[in-house]
């Protein structure tokens, strides 16, 4: 198709009529313009004729719909040759896989952890812990595993060729991110677990996690080792004593007699004799591993239960509160020695020349003898006084015996 033809050469690029009465000439139509116009018209006609030719049609001056018919025919033939129809929703593609690739789309044959993409999918913890765990492989260096996630080592041999394992055995590795990195390694054949942390450029040492199945050793917690239920004397520090007995590992252990009420066998929860060092003795009893331990009765300065019950009140047999005087109440009621005095003088006279059997009243003491008459002493009497104590609560003197 030709370029756009130039307009007529007038100031406003338009044609104008002339006016002879005013001496105004009309626009002069030049041969150049007419040639341009003719060329443009013929060019357009040729373009349209080419459309008709593409539809295998010849121009017909009697028809004015040939161009539309030709276009429809051309389009119809093109669709039948592989053009897409709207109502087919791309199902008429000759190579659907290639079309998906060209569109950068995700095919429905793809899966996520085994879930097809042809429907909504829920990713569960099993998908993460099972399908997403990463195998460590052979000769892996755990210090280079810093990407958070779940890892596993399925073979002892591969762990033995690796580096920086807490134990050279198969197991699982968890990696967490925070200000640094934390690793937790769990061995496959028991419940042992180890933890360490990376901060900056330095890893801490692996630390074992203790539990009921993995208890610390005496060395790890700074305790004395045991031969069973007892601690060997040689394990104690030199010159240490218990009850005045040296535990330096160089001599037998001689303790004072122990009152046990009978022999104690080592066949129950007590340590057996073979647990102690050969030729050691306690309270004269040999711990040589050839017999049960029999400790003779003795006295270590403490009462047995029977002795305590016989010497003191049995358990439960005591004076309840309120039925006995407290110390303060006793002091207030009876006072102390300097709060005791003699009362007023009283006399007892005998009516005969001998003294009948007589005893002063309760709480009284005899203070003198009375003799009446001549020197023959035919009539005698006795002076006596009542002993009294001061009641500090009331301030009154009380006769003893009343």
C-alpha positions as CSV (number, residue, x, y, z in Angstrom):
1,X,0.0,0.0,0.0
2,X,1.2,3.5,-0.9
3,X,2.2,6.2,1.5
4,X,-0.4,8.8,2.3
5,X,-0.8,11.2,-0.7
6,X,0.1,14.9,0.0
7,X,-2.8,17.4,0.3
8,X,-3.6,20.2,-2.2
9,X,-1.0,23.0,-2.2
10,X,-3.1,25.8,-0.6
11,X,-2.5,27.7,2.6
12,X,-5.1,25.8,4.5
13,X,-4.6,22.6,2.5
14,X,-8.2,22.8,1.2
15,X,-10.0,23.5,-2.1
16,X,-11.8,26.8,-2.6
17,X,-14.3,28.1,-5.2
18,X,-13.5,31.3,-7.0
19,X,-15.7,34.5,-7.2
20,X,-15.3,36.4,-10.5
21,X,-17.3,39.3,-9.2
22,X,-14.8,39.8,-6.5
23,X,-11.8,38.8,-8.7
24,X,-11.1,35.8,-6.5
25,X,-9.8,32.7,-8.4
26,X,-10.7,29.2,-7.4
27,X,-8.1,26.6,-6.3
28,X,-6.1,25.4,-9.2
29,X,-6.2,21.6,-9.6
30,X,-2.7,20.7,-10.7
31,X,-1.7,17.6,-12.7
32,X,0.5,16.6,-9.7
33,X,-2.4,16.4,-7.3
34,X,-4.6,14.6,-9.8
35,X,-1.9,12.0,-10.5
36,X,-1.4,11.5,-6.7
37,X,-5.2,11.0,-6.3
38,X,-5.4,8.6,-9.1
39,X,-2.4,6.6,-7.8
40,X,-3.9,6.4,-4.3
41,X,-7.3,5.3,-5.6
42,X,-5.7,2.6,-7.8
43,X,-3.6,1.4,-4.9
44,X,-6.6,1.0,-2.7
45,X,-8.4,-0.9,-5.4
46,X,-5.5,-3.2,-5.9
47,X,-5.5,-4.0,-2.2
48,X,-9.2,-4.8,-2.2
49,X,-8.9,-6.9,-5.4
50,X,-6.1,-8.9,-3.6
51,X,-8.6,-9.7,-0.9
52,X,-11.1,-11.0,-3.4
53,X,-8.4,-13.0,-5.1
54,X,-7.4,-14.6,-1.8
55,X,-11.0,-15.8,-1.6
56,X,-10.9,-16.9,-5.2
57,X,-13.4,-14.2,-6.2
58,X,-13.4,-11.9,-9.2
59,X,-14.6,-8.3,-8.9
60,X,-18.2,-7.9,-9.9
61,X,-19.4,-4.2,-10.5
62,X,-22.9,-5.3,-9.8
63,X,-22.1,-6.4,-6.2
64,X,-21.2,-4.3,-3.2
65,X,-20.7,-7.1,-0.6
66,X,-17.8,-8.9,-2.2
67,X,-15.2,-7.6,0.2
68,X,-17.2,-8.8,3.2
69,X,-17.9,-12.2,1.6
70,X,-14.2,-12.6,0.8
71,X,-13.1,-11.8,4.3
72,X,-15.6,-14.3,5.8
73,X,-14.4,-17.0,3.4
74,X,-10.8,-16.4,4.2
75,X,-11.5,-16.5,8.0
76,X,-13.6,-19.7,7.6
77,X,-10.9,-21.4,5.7
78,X,-8.3,-20.3,8.2
79,X,-10.2,-21.8,11.2
80,X,-10.6,-25.1,9.4
81,X,-6.9,-25.1,8.9
82,X,-6.2,-25.0,12.7
83,X,-7.4,-21.7,14.0
84,X,-8.8,-21.8,17.6
85,X,-12.6,-21.5,18.2
86,X,-13.8,-19.6,21.2
87,X,-16.3,-22.3,22.2
88,X,-13.7,-25.0,22.4
89,X,-11.8,-23.3,25.3
90,X,-8.4,-24.3,23.9
91,X,-9.4,-28.0,23.7
92,X,-8.7,-27.8,19.9
93,X,-4.9,-27.2,20.5
94,X,-2.9,-29.7,18.4
95,X,0.0,-29.8,21.1
96,X,-1.4,-28.9,24.5
97,X,1.9,-29.7,26.3
98,X,3.8,-27.4,24.1
99,X,1.2,-24.7,24.5
100,X,1.4,-25.0,28.4
101,X,5.2,-24.7,28.1
102,X,5.0,-21.7,25.8
103,X,2.5,-20.1,28.3
104,X,4.9,-20.9,31.2
105,X,2.0,-22.6,33.0
106,X,2.1,-25.5,35.5
107,X,0.7,-28.8,34.0
108,X,-1.8,-30.8,36.1
109,X,0.5,-33.8,35.9
110,X,2.9,-32.0,38.4
111,X,2.7,-33.1,42.1
112,X,3.6,-31.7,45.5
113,X,4.7,-34.4,47.9
114,X,2.6,-36.8,45.8
115,X,-0.4,-34.5,45.7
116,X,-1.6,-33.9,42.1
117,X,-2.3,-30.2,41.2
118,X,-5.7,-31.0,39.7
119,X,-7.4,-30.0,43.0
120,X,-6.8,-28.1,46.3
121,X,-4.1,-29.7,48.4
122,X,-3.4,-29.5,52.1
123,X,0.2,-29.9,53.1
124,X,0.4,-31.8,56.5
125,X,3.2,-32.3,59.0
126,X,3.7,-35.8,57.6
127,X,4.5,-34.2,54.2
128,X,7.2,-32.1,55.9
129,X,8.7,-34.7,58.4
130,X,8.5,-37.6,56.0
131,X,8.9,-36.4,52.4
132,X,11.0,-33.3,53.1
133,X,13.7,-34.9,55.4
134,X,17.0,-34.6,53.6
135,X,19.5,-37.5,53.6
136,X,23.0,-36.6,54.8
137,X,24.8,-39.1,52.6
138,X,28.4,-40.3,53.0
139,X,31.2,-38.2,54.5
140,X,28.9,-35.4,55.5
141,X,30.3,-32.6,57.8
142,X,27.5,-31.6,60.2
143,X,29.2,-28.2,60.8
144,X,28.3,-27.3,57.2
145,X,24.5,-28.1,57.7
146,X,23.1,-24.7,58.6
147,X,20.0,-24.5,56.5
148,X,17.0,-25.0,58.8
149,X,15.2,-28.2,58.2
150,X,15.0,-32.0,59.0
151,X,17.9,-34.3,58.0
152,X,18.7,-38.0,58.5
153,X,21.6,-40.3,58.4
154,X,20.4,-43.9,57.6
155,X,23.8,-45.7,57.9
156,X,26.4,-46.1,60.6
157,X,29.1,-46.5,58.0
158,X,28.2,-43.1,56.4
159,X,28.3,-41.5,59.9
160,X,31.7,-43.0,60.6
161,X,33.1,-41.3,57.4
162,X,31.5,-38.0,58.3
163,X,32.7,-35.2,60.5
164,X,31.4,-33.5,63.7
165,X,28.9,-36.1,64.7
166,X,28.3,-36.4,68.5
167,X,28.3,-40.2,67.9
168,X,29.4,-42.0,64.7
169,X,26.0,-43.7,64.4
170,X,22.9,-43.2,62.2
171,X,20.3,-40.8,63.4
172,X,18.3,-37.7,62.7
173,X,19.3,-34.0,62.7
174,X,17.1,-31.0,63.4
175,X,18.4,-27.6,62.4
176,X,16.8,-24.4,63.8
177,X,17.5,-20.8,63.1
178,X,17.6,-17.9,65.6
179,X,20.4,-15.4,66.3
180,X,22.6,-18.3,65.2
181,X,22.0,-22.0,64.5
182,X,21.0,-24.8,66.8
183,X,21.5,-28.5,65.9
184,X,19.9,-31.4,67.7
185,X,21.1,-34.9,66.8
186,X,19.2,-38.0,68.0
187,X,20.8,-41.5,67.6
188,X,18.7,-44.1,65.9
189,X,19.1,-47.1,68.3
190,X,18.2,-45.4,71.7
191,X,16.9,-42.2,73.1
192,X,20.2,-40.3,73.3
193,X,20.1,-36.8,72.1
194,X,22.8,-34.1,71.7
195,X,22.5,-30.3,71.2
196,X,24.9,-27.6,70.1
197,X,24.8,-24.0,68.9
198,X,26.5,-21.9,66.2
199,X,26.9,-18.2,66.9
200,X,29.2,-16.1,64.8
201,X,31.8,-18.5,63.5
202,X,32.1,-20.9,66.4
203,X,30.2,-24.1,67.3
204,X,29.8,-25.0,70.9
205,X,30.6,-28.6,72.0
206,X,27.9,-31.2,71.7
207,X,26.0,-31.5,75.0
208,X,24.2,-34.8,75.9
209,X,20.6,-34.4,77.0
210,X,20.1,-36.5,80.2
211,X,16.9,-38.4,80.9
212,X,15.8,-41.5,82.9
213,X,17.2,-43.8,80.2
214,X,20.5,-41.8,79.9
215,X,21.7,-40.9,83.3
216,X,25.0,-39.0,83.9
217,X,28.0,-40.8,85.1
218,X,29.5,-40.0,88.5
219,X,32.5,-38.4,86.8
220,X,30.2,-36.2,84.6
221,X,28.5,-34.7,87.7
222,X,31.5,-34.8,90.1
223,X,30.2,-37.6,92.3
224,X,31.9,-40.6,93.8
225,X,31.6,-43.8,91.9
226,X,29.8,-46.8,93.5
227,X,30.6,-50.5,93.4
228,X,26.8,-51.2,93.8
229,X,24.8,-49.7,96.6
230,X,27.9,-48.7,98.6
231,X,30.9,-46.4,98.0
232,X,34.4,-48.0,98.2
233,X,36.6,-46.5,100.9
234,X,39.4,-45.9,98.4
235,X,37.1,-43.6,96.5
236,X,37.0,-41.1,99.4
237,X,39.6,-38.4,99.8
238,X,42.6,-39.2,102.0
239,X,42.3,-38.3,105.6
240,X,38.5,-37.9,105.5
241,X,36.6,-39.4,108.4
242,X,33.1,-40.3,109.3
243,X,32.3,-40.7,113.0
244,X,36.0,-40.5,113.8
245,X,36.8,-43.4,111.4
246,X,39.4,-42.7,108.7
247,X,38.3,-43.5,105.1
248,X,41.7,-43.4,103.5
249,X,41.5,-46.9,101.9
250,X,44.5,-48.2,103.9
251,X,42.7,-49.9,106.8
252,X,39.6,-51.7,107.8
253,X,36.5,-49.6,108.9
254,X,35.8,-50.1,112.5
255,X,32.6,-48.6,113.8
256,X,31.2,-48.7,117.3
257,X,28.6,-51.4,118.1
258,X,25.3,-50.9,116.5
259,X,22.0,-51.8,118.1
260,X,19.9,-53.3,115.3
261,X,17.8,-55.6,117.3
262,X,19.1,-58.5,115.3
263,X,21.2,-59.5,112.3
264,X,20.8,-57.8,109.0
265,X,21.0,-59.9,105.9
266,X,22.4,-58.5,102.6
267,X,20.1,-60.6,100.4
268,X,17.5,-57.8,100.2
269,X,18.1,-54.1,99.3
270,X,21.4,-53.8,101.2
271,X,24.8,-54.1,99.4
272,X,26.2,-57.6,99.3
273,X,29.5,-58.3,100.9
274,X,31.2,-58.8,97.5
275,X,30.5,-55.2,96.7
276,X,33.1,-54.1,99.2
277,X,36.9,-54.5,99.0
278,X,38.3,-57.8,100.1
279,X,39.3,-58.1,103.8
280,X,37.4,-54.9,104.8
281,X,35.4,-55.1,108.0
282,X,32.7,-53.0,109.7
283,X,32.1,-53.3,113.4
284,X,34.3,-56.4,113.4
285,X,32.2,-58.1,110.7
286,X,34.3,-59.2,107.6
287,X,33.1,-58.2,104.2
288,X,35.0,-60.8,102.2
289,X,32.2,-61.8,99.9
290,X,31.8,-65.3,101.4
291,X,28.9,-64.8,103.8
292,X,26.0,-62.6,104.7
293,X,26.6,-59.5,106.8
294,X,25.6,-60.0,110.5
295,X,26.0,-57.0,112.7
296,X,25.9,-57.7,116.4
297,X,23.7,-55.8,118.8
298,X,25.4,-52.9,120.6
299,X,24.9,-49.4,121.8
300,X,25.6,-46.3,119.9
301,X,24.2,-43.9,122.5
302,X,20.6,-44.1,121.3
303,X,17.5,-45.8,122.8
304,X,15.7,-48.5,120.9
305,X,11.9,-48.0,120.4
306,X,11.2,-50.4,123.3
307,X,13.6,-48.6,125.6
308,X,12.1,-45.2,124.7
309,X,8.6,-46.5,125.3
310,X,9.7,-47.9,128.7
311,X,11.5,-44.8,129.8
312,X,9.2,-42.2,128.6
313,X,5.5,-41.9,127.9
314,X,4.4,-44.1,125.0
315,X,3.3,-42.4,121.9
316,X,-0.2,-41.0,122.4
317,X,-0.1,-41.3,126.2
318,X,0.4,-37.7,127.3
319,X,-1.5,-35.1,129.3
320,X,-3.8,-33.1,126.9
321,X,-3.6,-29.3,126.8
322,X,-5.4,-27.6,129.7
323,X,-5.2,-30.5,132.2
324,X,-1.7,-29.7,133.5
325,X,0.0,-26.6,134.8
326,X,2.4,-24.7,132.6
327,X,5.7,-23.6,134.1
328,X,4.3,-20.0,134.6
329,X,1.1,-21.4,136.1
330,X,3.0,-23.6,138.6
331,X,5.3,-20.7,139.6
332,X,2.3,-18.5,140.1
333,X,0.4,-21.1,142.1
334,X,3.2,-22.5,144.3
335,X,5.8,-19.7,144.1
336,X,9.4,-20.3,145.1
337,X,11.1,-21.1,148.5
338,X,11.1,-17.6,149.8
339,X,7.3,-17.4,149.4
340,X,6.7,-20.0,152.1
341,X,6.1,-19.1,155.8
342,X,4.8,-20.3,159.1
343,X,1.3,-19.4,160.2
344,X,0.0,-18.4,163.6
345,X,0.9,-20.4,166.8
346,X,-1.4,-23.1,168.0
347,X,-1.2,-25.4,171.0
348,X,-2.2,-29.0,171.9
349,X,-2.6,-29.8,175.7
350,X,-2.6,-33.3,177.2
351,X,-5.2,-33.9,180.0
352,X,-3.2,-36.6,181.5
353,X,0.3,-37.0,182.9
354,X,1.4,-38.8,179.7
355,X,1.1,-37.9,176.1
356,X,-1.4,-39.8,174.1
357,X,-0.6,-40.6,170.5
358,X,-0.9,-37.4,168.6
359,X,0.1,-36.0,165.2
360,X,0.0,-32.4,164.1
361,X,-2.7,-31.6,161.5
362,X,-1.9,-31.8,157.8
363,X,0.5,-29.0,156.7
364,X,1.6,-28.2,160.2
365,X,4.9,-28.6,162.0
366,X,5.7,-28.8,165.7
367,X,7.5,-25.7,166.9
368,X,7.7,-26.3,170.7
369,X,6.8,-28.2,173.9
370,X,4.6,-26.8,176.8
371,X,5.0,-28.0,180.4
372,X,2.4,-27.0,183.0
373,X,2.6,-27.3,186.8
374,X,5.5,-28.5,189.0
375,X,8.6,-30.0,187.8
376,X,7.0,-33.4,187.7
377,X,5.6,-32.5,184.3
378,X,2.3,-34.0,184.9
379,X,0.7,-31.8,182.2
380,X,2.3,-31.2,178.8
381,X,1.4,-29.6,175.5
382,X,2.8,-28.9,172.0
383,X,3.0,-25.8,170.0
384,X,2.5,-26.1,166.2
385,X,2.1,-23.8,163.2
386,X,0.5,-24.1,159.8
387,X,2.9,-23.8,156.8
388,X,1.7,-21.3,154.2
389,X,2.6,-20.3,150.6
390,X,1.9,-17.1,148.8
391,X,-0.5,-17.3,145.8
392,X,1.1,-14.8,143.5
393,X,-2.0,-14.7,141.3
394,X,-4.3,-13.6,144.2
395,X,-1.7,-12.2,146.6
396,X,-3.2,-14.3,149.4
397,X,-1.3,-16.6,151.8
398,X,-2.7,-20.2,151.6
399,X,-2.4,-22.9,154.2
400,X,-0.6,-26.0,152.9
401,X,-2.8,-29.0,153.3
402,X,-6.1,-27.1,152.9
